[in-house]
Every structure is written in structure tokens, then in C-alpha cells.
Amino acid sequence: MTAASSSDSPPALRPHDFLDLDALLSDEERDIRDTVRRFTAERVTPFVGDWFEQASFPTGELAPELGRLGLLGMHLEGYGCAGASATAYGLACMELEAGDSGVRSLVSVQGSLAMYAIWRWGSEEQKREWLPRMAAGEAIGCFGLTEPDAGSDPGAMRTRARRAPDGSDWILNGTKMWITNGSVADVAVVWAATDDGIRGFLVPRGAPGFSAPEIHRKLSLRASVTSELVLDDVRLPDSARLPQATSLRGPLACLNEARYGIVWGAAGAARACLEAALAYAQERIVFGKPIAATQIQQHKLARMATQVNQAALLAHHLGRMKDRGRLRPEHVSMGKLANVDAALDVARSARQVLGANGVSLEYPVMRHASNLESVVTYEGTADVHALVIGGALTGIQAFR
């Protein structure tokens, strides 16, 4: 037998990519990932602790930068969008959320909710008016579906749109809650019940009767703008209606796009927690040796590394399925349920490795743990995704 060549030798072991998933990526996908990783390291990581503490987020600064990188609506075709693969979009979400869930939320809401709604359900005029500016980060969008009394059951929404008695205009009344980007949005995609089903409307900033007060006193996703949308006899022309959306299928299709990004993003948050815990364990000296030399801490690190790599592997597989047109909503539900649960577990374990330092904003762990408590709820709660999977397995829809 001849000795194996150097190219056949096993890859070097890396904690965040123990299974060498990097080898499964194309050169273009690696370039996109590395570009977003550098952006996050330079423009997010050094500042996000202060943003979190101050409950602020520089949307006006970051959005144009994200636009220049081609990350806003990057998986959409045309109208100034990059037309990247689903896997490339997922890799970008992973790197952004390794910085902070709020940054990934900005990109997800802009591209997978607001822009996707216009791209998929809008008129040609609406696409031309909004998508190029949104792709460039010159206009910000938000997505108004959740209400104070209608979250997991969007069909129970109370926001109504009725025809104006004196013409073809629409009159909208209602309230939306927990809306990312709401207070800074130039356009809100608002879903409302009509006599003919659920319809979507584009509500521009400054429309009479429309306001978007910011929600304060949050203990999670503090580096993110979260708002209420209030519609008080907002009058819109029929040209503001998304003509191709005629039922709940419209907003649910958008949500599935955003949930897909979360599958990757949660893996990024988990990876950031693992990396912080591993570095700390190797530096922290107790009883004359680093705590990384103790069996109990190595057990924690091994479990965390396993969960991080499993999450990345699942995200990668779903990305390839989506690129091949084989991804179903139930697959995305499994991905979000599994990866967010894993990320929460990793964050809690990492917090314990860091001890008291784990609660400090000098380290990213507690910030990620706090953010993930929102991520596990938005775009479908863990319970709802479990029921989606259960319904697919049994053929029985338990929530209906």
C-alpha cells in the first residue's frame, strides 16, 4: 500500500466547524461568508454591547452598508437584488447573528418579510417603486402581522380594511405589535382582514392616521428597533394593495422565508457562545491550571461543540434542500425548533463556564442568551413549530 497523500489527510479540527462543513461550500459561498464575517467583526462586535445596554440601534448607518454588501433581499432576483443562493443567504444570517440577533433581524425583516412580500405578491409598479431602494438600504421596511391578541393565530386578527364609501380607496383600522423596524420604516407591509379574505397593504411613513411608537423596557433584542403599528382610519388607494395576496397564504409564505434565516442565525449565536466559552476556559486559571483542563468543563465544551456543529449541519442541509426546491414549511419548522433550542442550551452552558463574568456585557454570552429568548418566540413559537411537526407526522392538526 502507498502512503496517503497530504490532500487525503484529515482536516484540522476547529471548534466552530469540527465536522469541516467548510469543505461543502463553494468558493463563492465562502467568499460571501467571509465578507459578512469581516463586516460583523468590524462594524458590529466592537459596538453591540453598548447598543444593547443603551437599547439603541444605528439602522440609518448600518442599512446602507448592508445594502452595499448586497445583503438586503440578497436571495431575491432582479430589482437591484443580488440573486444569491439560499445557502449563501443562510451563511450571511449565521455570521450576522454571531454578532447579534438584532442585526440579523434587520436583514431578515427587510429582505425575507417586507421585500419578499412585495417581490412575491406585489404589482410591477410596487416592485419598481420599493425594491431597488430597499435593496440599497435607502428605504427600510417592516412587516405588520402580529397583533396584541393575535400572534400564533394570525387568522384571528382584528385589523380590518374596508372599501371607502366614496370610491375604490381602502380604510384601515387596527393595531400591530412587536414589529421589528417599525419606528424607522419607510413602508409597512400591513396585513388586514377584508370581506374577501386577508389582504396585504403598503402603508408609507407619514400616511395620515398611521403611527409607529417604539416599544421600550425590553430585556431582550435591545439592539433592535421594536414597535407598535397603529392604524386609525388610514386611507390608502387601491394601488397600495398587494394584488397577488388573497389569503393567509400570503403572510405565511413570507414568514417561512424569515424562519429559514433563523435556522442559520441561531447556529451563529450558538457558535459565538461556544467560542467565548472556549477562549475563557483556556485563559481562566483556578487551582493552578486553566479550567479547560478539568473534566467537568471539557464535558460542557464537548456538548456545546456537538450542538453547534449539529445546528450548522442541519442549516446547511436545509439550505441545499431549498436551493433544489425541495424544502417544505415543516422542514423549516424542524430547523427552527431544533436550532433555537440548541442555541439556548449552548448559551446557558457557556454562561456557566464564564461564571460571574458570563453576565457581563464584556462578553457576548448573556446578550445572546437574552436575545434567543425572543428568537424562540418570534416567527412562530417553539410550541407552534412542534405542533407543525406533530401534524406532519400524524396527519392530525392539533391546533385546529
ROMIPA-515417 format. One record per residue (C-alpha): x, z, y; residue in three letters. Coordinates in steps of 0.1 Angstrom, whole numbers, plus 2048, in hexadecimal, padded with zeros to 3 digits. Layout:
<nodes>
@east=X, up=Z, north=Y, lumlo=Ala
...
</nodes>
This chain:
<nodes>
@east=800, up=800, north=800, lumlo=Met
@east=80C, up=7F9, north=823, lumlo=Thr
@east=80A, up=813, north=83E, lumlo=Ala
@east=7ED, up=811, north=856, lumlo=Ala
@east=7F5, up=801, north=877, lumlo=Ser
@east=7F4, up=815, north=897, lumlo=Ser
@east=7D3, up=803, north=8A0, lumlo=Ser
@east=7C3, up=812, north=881, lumlo=Asp
@east=7CD, up=836, north=889, lumlo=Ser
@east=7B1, up=84E, north=892, lumlo=Pro
@east=7A9, up=851, north=8B7, lumlo=Pro
@east=7B4, up=86F, north=8CB, lumlo=Ala
@east=79B, up=88B, north=8CB, lumlo=Leu
@east=78A, up=891, north=8ED, lumlo=Arg
@east=771, up=8AE, north=8F0, lumlo=Pro
@east=758, up=89A, north=904, lumlo=His
@east=75B, up=87C, north=8ED, lumlo=Asp
@east=765, up=88B, north=8CC, lumlo=Phe
@east=755, up=86F, north=8B9, lumlo=Leu
@east=766, up=853, north=8CD, lumlo=Asp
@east=746, up=844, north=8DA, lumlo=Leu
@east=75C, up=834, north=8F5, lumlo=Asp
@east=766, up=81A, north=8DA, lumlo=Ala
@east=742, up=80F, north=8D8, lumlo=Leu
@east=740, up=804, north=8FC, lumlo=Leu
@east=748, up=7E2, north=90A, lumlo=Ser
@east=763, up=7DE, north=925, lumlo=Asp
@east=748, up=7D9, north=93F, lumlo=Glu
@east=736, up=7F9, north=934, lumlo=Glu
@east=756, up=80D, north=936, lumlo=Arg
@east=75D, up=7FF, north=959, lumlo=Asp
@east=73A, up=809, north=965, lumlo=Ile
@east=73E, up=82C, north=956, lumlo=Arg
@east=760, up=831, north=965, lumlo=Asp
@east=754, up=826, north=987, lumlo=Thr
@east=737, up=83E, north=987, lumlo=Val
@east=74E, up=85A, north=979, lumlo=Arg
@east=766, up=855, north=996, lumlo=Arg
@east=749, up=854, north=9AF, lumlo=Phe
@east=73C, up=875, north=9A1, lumlo=Thr
@east=75E, up=885, north=9A2, lumlo=Ala
@east=764, up=87B, north=9C6, lumlo=Glu
@east=742, up=87C, north=9D6, lumlo=Arg
@east=72E, up=896, north=9C2, lumlo=Val
@east=742, up=8B0, north=9B0, lumlo=Thr
@east=756, up=8BD, north=9CD, lumlo=Pro
@east=737, up=8C3, north=9E3, lumlo=Phe
@east=719, up=8C8, north=9CB, lumlo=Val
@east=71E, up=8EE, north=9C9, lumlo=Gly
@east=719, up=8F0, north=9EF, lumlo=Asp
@east=6FB, up=8D9, north=9ED, lumlo=Trp
@east=6EC, up=8EE, north=9D2, lumlo=Phe
@east=6F2, up=90F, north=9E5, lumlo=Glu
@east=6E4, up=900, north=A05, lumlo=Gln
@east=6C7, up=8EF, north=9F4, lumlo=Ala
@east=6D0, up=8CE, north=A04, lumlo=Ser
@east=6D8, up=8AB, north=9F9, lumlo=Phe
@east=6E8, up=88F, north=A0E, lumlo=Pro
@east=6D1, up=873, north=A02, lumlo=Thr
@east=6D8, up=85E, north=A21, lumlo=Gly
@east=6FD, up=85E, north=A1A, lumlo=Glu
@east=6FD, up=85A, north=9F5, lumlo=Leu
@east=6E1, up=840, north=9F0, lumlo=Ala
@east=6F4, up=824, north=A02, lumlo=Pro
@east=714, up=82C, north=9EE, lumlo=Glu
@east=700, up=82C, north=9CE, lumlo=Leu
@east=6F1, up=80B, north=9D9, lumlo=Gly
@east=713, up=7FB, north=9E0, lumlo=Arg
@east=71E, up=805, north=9BC, lumlo=Leu
@east=6FF, up=7F3, north=9AF, lumlo=Gly
@east=6F0, up=812, north=99F, lumlo=Leu
@east=6CD, up=811, north=9AF, lumlo=Leu
@east=6B6, up=7FE, north=999, lumlo=Gly
@east=6D5, up=7F2, north=986, lumlo=Met
@east=6C1, up=7EA, north=966, lumlo=His
@east=6A9, up=7D3, north=978, lumlo=Leu
@east=6AD, up=7AE, north=97D, lumlo=Glu
@east=6AC, up=79C, north=99E, lumlo=Gly
@east=6A4, up=7A7, north=9C2, lumlo=Tyr
@east=6C7, up=7B5, north=9C7, lumlo=Gly
@east=6C8, up=7C9, north=9A7, lumlo=Cys
@east=6E6, up=7C8, north=990, lumlo=Ala
@east=6D4, up=7BE, north=970, lumlo=Gly
@east=6EA, up=7D5, north=95B, lumlo=Ala
@east=6E3, up=7DE, north=937, lumlo=Ser
@east=6CF, up=7FD, north=92D, lumlo=Ala
@east=6EE, up=80C, north=91E, lumlo=Thr
@east=702, up=807, north=93E, lumlo=Ala
@east=6E6, up=817, north=952, lumlo=Tyr
@east=6E6, up=834, north=93A, lumlo=Gly
@east=70C, up=839, north=93E, lumlo=Leu
@east=707, up=83A, north=964, lumlo=Ala
@east=6EC, up=855, north=95F, lumlo=Cys
@east=703, up=869, north=949, lumlo=Met
@east=71F, up=869, north=962, lumlo=Glu
@east=708, up=871, north=980, lumlo=Leu
@east=6F8, up=88F, north=96E, lumlo=Glu
@east=71A, up=89C, north=964, lumlo=Ala
@east=71D, up=8A1, north=989, lumlo=Gly
@east=6FA, up=8AE, north=98F, lumlo=Asp
@east=6D7, up=8A7, north=983, lumlo=Ser
@east=6CC, up=8A2, north=9A7, lumlo=Gly
@east=6E2, up=884, north=9AB, lumlo=Val
@east=6D6, up=874, north=98B, lumlo=Arg
@east=6B2, up=87C, north=996, lumlo=Ser
@east=6B7, up=869, north=9B6, lumlo=Leu
@east=6C3, up=84A, north=9A3, lumlo=Val
@east=6A8, up=84E, north=988, lumlo=Ser
@east=68B, up=852, north=9A0, lumlo=Val
@east=697, up=836, north=9B6, lumlo=Gln
@east=69E, up=81D, north=99A, lumlo=Gly
@east=68A, up=826, north=97C, lumlo=Ser
@east=66A, up=833, north=98D, lumlo=Leu
@east=666, up=825, north=9B0, lumlo=Ala
@east=679, up=804, north=9AD, lumlo=Met
@east=66E, up=7FE, north=989, lumlo=Tyr
@east=649, up=803, north=993, lumlo=Ala
@east=64D, up=7E8, north=9AE, lumlo=Ile
@east=662, up=7D2, north=997, lumlo=Trp
@east=64A, up=7D4, north=97A, lumlo=Arg
@east=628, up=7D8, north=98A, lumlo=Trp
@east=62C, up=7CB, north=9AD, lumlo=Gly
@east=625, up=7AA, north=9BF, lumlo=Ser
@east=640, up=792, north=9C8, lumlo=Glu
@east=63C, up=79B, north=9EC, lumlo=Glu
@east=640, up=7C0, north=9E4, lumlo=Gln
@east=65F, up=7B9, north=9D0, lumlo=Lys
@east=66F, up=7A5, north=9EB, lumlo=Arg
@east=666, up=7BF, north=A06, lumlo=Glu
@east=673, up=7DE, north=9F4, lumlo=Trp
@east=68A, up=7D7, north=9D7, lumlo=Leu
@east=6A9, up=7C8, north=9E9, lumlo=Pro
@east=6A9, up=7E5, north=A02, lumlo=Arg
@east=6A4, up=7FF, north=9E7, lumlo=Met
@east=6C0, up=7F0, north=9D2, lumlo=Ala
@east=6D7, up=7F3, north=9EF, lumlo=Ala
@east=6CD, up=817, north=9F6, lumlo=Gly
@east=6BF, up=80D, north=A18, lumlo=Glu
@east=69C, up=818, north=A0F, lumlo=Ala
@east=693, up=835, north=9F9, lumlo=Ile
@east=675, up=837, north=9E1, lumlo=Gly
@east=662, up=853, north=9D0, lumlo=Cys
@east=648, up=854, north=9B4, lumlo=Phe
@east=628, up=867, north=9B9, lumlo=Gly
@east=617, up=86F, north=998, lumlo=Leu
@east=618, up=894, north=991, lumlo=Thr
@east=5FE, up=8AA, north=9A2, lumlo=Glu
@east=5FA, up=8CF, north=9A6, lumlo=Pro
@east=5E0, up=8CF, north=98A, lumlo=Asp
@east=5EA, up=8B0, north=977, lumlo=Ala
@east=60D, up=8AE, north=969, lumlo=Gly
@east=60E, up=8A8, north=943, lumlo=Ser
@east=5EB, up=899, north=945, lumlo=Asp
@east=5EE, up=87F, north=961, lumlo=Pro
@east=5CC, up=870, north=958, lumlo=Gly
@east=5BD, up=890, north=967, lumlo=Ala
@east=5CB, up=887, north=98A, lumlo=Met
@east=5B5, up=88F, north=9A7, lumlo=Arg
@east=5C5, up=877, north=9C0, lumlo=Thr
@east=5AB, up=85C, north=9C7, lumlo=Arg
@east=5AC, up=83A, north=9D6, lumlo=Ala
@east=58B, up=82A, north=9E2, lumlo=Arg
@east=583, up=80A, north=9F4, lumlo=Arg
@east=57E, up=80D, north=A19, lumlo=Ala
@east=559, up=807, north=A21, lumlo=Pro
@east=562, up=7ED, north=A3C, lumlo=Asp
@east=579, up=7D6, north=A29, lumlo=Gly
@east=593, up=7D2, north=A0D, lumlo=Ser
@east=5AA, up=7EF, north=A17, lumlo=Asp
@east=5AF, up=80E, north=A02, lumlo=Trp
@east=5AB, up=833, north=A0C, lumlo=Ile
@east=5C0, up=84C, north=9FA, lumlo=Leu
@east=5BB, up=871, north=9F7, lumlo=Asn
@east=5CE, up=88A, north=9E2, lumlo=Gly
@east=5EE, up=89E, north=9DD, lumlo=Thr
@east=60C, up=898, north=9C8, lumlo=Lys
@east=625, up=8B3, north=9BE, lumlo=Met
@east=64A, up=8B7, north=9B4, lumlo=Trp
@east=653, up=894, north=9C1, lumlo=Ile
@east=679, up=88D, north=9C2, lumlo=Thr
@east=684, up=87B, north=9E1, lumlo=Asn
@east=661, up=87F, north=9F1, lumlo=Gly
@east=66B, up=88C, north=A13, lumlo=Ser
@east=686, up=872, north=A18, lumlo=Val
@east=674, up=854, north=A08, lumlo=Ala
@east=66C, up=835, north=A1C, lumlo=Asp
@east=652, up=82B, north=A03, lumlo=Val
@east=63E, up=840, north=9EA, lumlo=Ala
@east=630, up=831, north=9CA, lumlo=Val
@east=60F, up=844, north=9C7, lumlo=Val
@east=5F8, up=843, north=9AA, lumlo=Trp
@east=5D3, up=849, north=9AF, lumlo=Ala
@east=5B3, up=848, north=99C, lumlo=Ala
@east=59B, up=82C, north=9A6, lumlo=Thr
@east=579, up=821, north=999, lumlo=Asp
@east=58C, up=807, north=985, lumlo=Asp
@east=5A7, up=81E, north=976, lumlo=Gly
@east=5C9, up=82B, north=981, lumlo=Ile
@east=5DA, up=816, north=99C, lumlo=Arg
@east=5FB, up=817, north=9AE, lumlo=Gly
@east=5FF, up=814, north=9D3, lumlo=Phe
@east=61E, up=811, north=9EA, lumlo=Leu
@east=61B, up=82A, north=A06, lumlo=Val
@east=634, up=825, north=A22, lumlo=Pro
@east=643, up=842, north=A35, lumlo=Arg
@east=630, up=848, north=A55, lumlo=Gly
@east=60E, up=83C, north=A48, lumlo=Ala
@east=5F3, up=84F, north=A5B, lumlo=Pro
@east=5E7, up=86C, north=A46, lumlo=Gly
@east=606, up=86C, north=A2F, lumlo=Phe
@east=61F, up=889, north=A2F, lumlo=Ser
@east=63A, up=895, north=A18, lumlo=Ala
@east=643, up=8BA, north=A1E, lumlo=Pro
@east=662, up=8C5, north=A0C, lumlo=Glu
@east=65F, up=8E0, north=9F1, lumlo=Ile
@east=677, up=8FD, north=9F7, lumlo=His
@east=682, up=91D, north=9E5, lumlo=Arg
@east=68B, up=90A, north=9C5, lumlo=Lys
@east=6A2, up=91B, north=9AD, lumlo=Leu
@east=6AA, up=8FA, north=99A, lumlo=Ser
@east=6B3, up=8D7, north=9A6, lumlo=Leu
@east=6BC, up=8E5, north=9C7, lumlo=Arg
@east=6D3, up=8C8, north=9CF, lumlo=Ala
@east=6B5, up=8B1, north=9CF, lumlo=Ser
@east=698, up=8A9, north=9E6, lumlo=Val
@east=677, up=8B4, north=9D7, lumlo=Thr
@east=656, up=8B0, north=9EA, lumlo=Ser
@east=631, up=8B0, north=9EB, lumlo=Glu
@east=61E, up=891, north=9F4, lumlo=Leu
@east=5FE, up=896, north=A08, lumlo=Val
@east=5E6, up=879, north=A0D, lumlo=Leu
@east=5CA, up=87F, north=A25, lumlo=Asp
@east=5B4, up=860, north=A2A, lumlo=Asp
@east=5D3, up=84A, north=A28, lumlo=Val
@east=5C7, up=826, north=A2E, lumlo=Arg
@east=5DA, up=80A, north=A1E, lumlo=Leu
@east=5D5, up=7E5, north=A1B, lumlo=Pro
@east=5CE, up=7D6, north=9F9, lumlo=Asp
@east=5F1, up=7C7, north=9FB, lumlo=Ser
@east=5FF, up=7EA, north=9F6, lumlo=Ala
@east=5EF, up=7EC, north=9D3, lumlo=Arg
@east=606, up=7E4, north=9B5, lumlo=Leu
@east=5F1, up=7C7, north=9A8, lumlo=Pro
@east=5FE, up=7C7, north=984, lumlo=Gln
@east=5F7, up=7EC, north=97D, lumlo=Ala
@east=5D3, up=7F3, north=972, lumlo=Thr
@east=5D5, up=813, north=95C, lumlo=Ser
@east=5EB, up=831, north=953, lumlo=Leu
@east=601, up=818, north=941, lumlo=Arg
@east=611, up=810, north=963, lumlo=Gly
@east=61F, up=832, north=96C, lumlo=Pro
@east=626, up=83B, north=948, lumlo=Leu
@east=63C, up=81C, north=944, lumlo=Ala
@east=650, up=828, north=962, lumlo=Cys
@east=654, up=84B, north=954, lumlo=Leu
@east=662, up=83D, north=934, lumlo=Asn
@east=67D, up=82C, north=948, lumlo=Glu
@east=687, up=84C, north=95A, lumlo=Ala
@east=686, up=861, north=93A, lumlo=Arg
@east=69E, up=849, north=92A, lumlo=Tyr
@east=6B7, up=851, north=946, lumlo=Gly
@east=6B2, up=876, north=940, lumlo=Ile
@east=6BD, up=872, north=91B, lumlo=Val
@east=6DF, up=867, north=928, lumlo=Trp
@east=6E0, up=87E, north=946, lumlo=Gly
@east=6DA, up=89D, north=931, lumlo=Ala
@east=6F8, up=894, north=91C, lumlo=Ala
@east=70D, up=892, north=93C, lumlo=Gly
@east=702, up=8B4, north=948, lumlo=Ala
@east=70A, up=8C2, north=925, lumlo=Ala
@east=72D, up=8B2, north=926, lumlo=Arg
@east=735, up=8C1, north=948, lumlo=Ala
@east=72C, up=8E3, north=93B, lumlo=Cys
@east=742, up=8DF, north=91C, lumlo=Leu
@east=75F, up=8D3, north=930, lumlo=Glu
@east=75D, up=8F1, north=948, lumlo=Ala
@east=75A, up=909, north=92B, lumlo=Ala
@east=778, up=8FA, north=918, lumlo=Leu
@east=78E, up=8FA, north=937, lumlo=Ala
@east=785, up=91E, north=93F, lumlo=Tyr
@east=78A, up=92A, north=91B, lumlo=Ala
@east=7AD, up=91B, north=91A, lumlo=Gln
@east=7B6, up=92C, north=93B, lumlo=Glu
@east=7A5, up=94E, north=939, lumlo=Arg
@east=7BD, up=967, north=92A, lumlo=Ile
@east=7AE, up=986, north=919, lumlo=Val
@east=7C2, up=99E, north=903, lumlo=Phe
@east=7E1, up=98A, north=909, lumlo=Gly
@east=7D4, up=968, north=8FD, lumlo=Lys
@east=7BB, up=94D, north=909, lumlo=Pro
@east=798, up=953, north=8FE, lumlo=Ile
@east=799, up=930, north=8EF, lumlo=Ala
@east=7AF, up=93F, north=8D4, lumlo=Ala
@east=793, up=956, north=8C8, lumlo=Thr
@east=77D, up=94C, north=8AB, lumlo=Gln
@east=75C, up=954, north=8BD, lumlo=Ile
@east=764, up=93E, north=8DB, lumlo=Gln
@east=771, up=922, north=8C5, lumlo=Gln
@east=74F, up=924, north=8B3, lumlo=His
@east=73D, up=920, north=8D4, lumlo=Lys
@east=753, up=903, north=8DF, lumlo=Leu
@east=74F, up=8F1, north=8BD, lumlo=Ala
@east=729, up=8F4, north=8BF, lumlo=Arg
@east=728, up=8E8, north=8E3, lumlo=Met
@east=73F, up=8CA, north=8DB, lumlo=Ala
@east=729, up=8C1, north=8BE, lumlo=Thr
@east=709, up=8C2, north=8D3, lumlo=Gln
@east=719, up=8AE, north=8EF, lumlo=Val
@east=725, up=893, north=8D8, lumlo=Asn
@east=704, up=892, north=8C5, lumlo=Gln
@east=6F2, up=88E, north=8E6, lumlo=Ala
@east=709, up=872, north=8F1, lumlo=Ala
@east=705, up=860, north=8CF, lumlo=Leu
@east=6DF, up=862, north=8D1, lumlo=Leu
@east=6DF, up=855, north=8F5, lumlo=Ala
@east=6F6, up=838, north=8EB, lumlo=His
@east=6E0, up=82F, north=8CE, lumlo=His
@east=6C1, up=82F, north=8E3, lumlo=Leu
@east=6D3, up=81A, north=8FD, lumlo=Gly
@east=6DC, up=7FF, north=8E3, lumlo=Arg
@east=6B8, up=800, north=8D6, lumlo=Met
@east=6AB, up=7FB, north=8FA, lumlo=Lys
@east=6C3, up=7DE, north=900, lumlo=Asp
@east=6B5, up=7CE, north=8E0, lumlo=Arg
@east=691, up=7D3, north=8EA, lumlo=Gly
@east=68B, up=7EC, north=8CD, lumlo=Arg
@east=686, up=80C, north=8E1, lumlo=Leu
@east=664, up=81D, north=8DF, lumlo=Arg
@east=657, up=839, north=8F5, lumlo=Pro
@east=658, up=850, north=8D7, lumlo=Glu
@east=67D, up=84A, north=8D4, lumlo=His
@east=682, up=853, north=8F8, lumlo=Val
@east=66E, up=873, north=8F3, lumlo=Ser
@east=684, up=87D, north=8D6, lumlo=Met
@east=6A3, up=876, north=8EB, lumlo=Gly
@east=697, up=88A, north=909, lumlo=Lys
@east=68B, up=8A7, north=8F3, lumlo=Leu
@east=6AC, up=8A9, north=8DF, lumlo=Ala
@east=6C5, up=8A3, north=8FA, lumlo=Asn
@east=6B6, up=8BA, north=915, lumlo=Val
@east=6B2, up=8D6, north=8FB, lumlo=Asp
@east=6D6, up=8D0, north=8F1, lumlo=Ala
@east=6E2, up=8D0, north=915, lumlo=Ala
@east=6D0, up=8F1, north=91C, lumlo=Leu
@east=6E0, up=901, north=8FD, lumlo=Asp
@east=703, up=8F4, north=907, lumlo=Val
@east=6FE, up=901, north=92B, lumlo=Ala
@east=6F4, up=924, north=91F, lumlo=Arg
@east=711, up=925, north=907, lumlo=Ser
@east=72A, up=919, north=922, lumlo=Ala
@east=71D, up=934, north=93A, lumlo=Arg
@east=725, up=94F, north=920, lumlo=Gln
@east=748, up=941, north=91B, lumlo=Val
@east=74E, up=943, north=940, lumlo=Leu
@east=742, up=967, north=942, lumlo=Gly
@east=739, up=973, north=965, lumlo=Ala
@east=74A, up=954, north=973, lumlo=Asn
@east=72F, up=940, north=962, lumlo=Gly
@east=715, up=949, north=97D, lumlo=Val
@east=72C, up=93E, north=99A, lumlo=Ser
@east=728, up=91D, north=9AC, lumlo=Leu
@east=74E, up=91A, north=9A9, lumlo=Glu
@east=746, up=90D, north=986, lumlo=Tyr
@east=72B, up=8F3, north=97E, lumlo=Pro
@east=71B, up=905, north=960, lumlo=Val
@east=700, up=91B, north=96F, lumlo=Met
@east=6F6, up=8FE, north=987, lumlo=Arg
@east=6F2, up=8E7, north=969, lumlo=His
@east=6DF, up=902, north=956, lumlo=Ala
@east=6C7, up=907, north=973, lumlo=Ser
@east=6C2, up=8E2, north=978, lumlo=Asn
@east=6BB, up=8DC, north=953, lumlo=Leu
@east=69D, up=8F4, north=956, lumlo=Glu
@east=68D, up=8D9, north=96C, lumlo=Ser
@east=699, up=8BC, north=957, lumlo=Val
@east=689, up=8CB, north=938, lumlo=Val
@east=668, up=8CA, north=94B, lumlo=Thr
@east=667, up=8AB, north=960, lumlo=Tyr
@east=660, up=888, north=952, lumlo=Glu
@east=64C, up=899, north=936, lumlo=Gly
@east=650, up=8BD, north=92B, lumlo=Thr
@east=662, up=8C5, north=90A, lumlo=Ala
@east=640, up=8CF, north=8FC, lumlo=Asp
@east=631, up=8AD, north=905, lumlo=Val
@east=64E, up=89A, north=8F6, lumlo=His
@east=64B, up=8AF, north=8D6, lumlo=Ala
@east=627, up=8A5, north=8D4, lumlo=Leu
@east=62F, up=881, north=8D9, lumlo=Val
@east=647, up=882, north=8BC, lumlo=Ile
@east=62F, up=896, north=8A7, lumlo=Gly
@east=613, up=87D, north=8AE, lumlo=Gly
@east=62A, up=861, north=8A3, lumlo=Ala
@east=633, up=873, north=883, lumlo=Leu
@east=610, up=87D, north=879, lumlo=Thr
@east=5FA, up=863, north=88A, lumlo=Gly
@east=5E7, up=87F, north=89A, lumlo=Ile
@east=5E7, up=884, north=8C0, lumlo=Gln
@east=5E6, up=8A9, north=8C4, lumlo=Ala
@east=5E2, up=8A9, north=8EA, lumlo=Phe
@east=5C3, up=892, north=8EB, lumlo=Arg
</nodes>
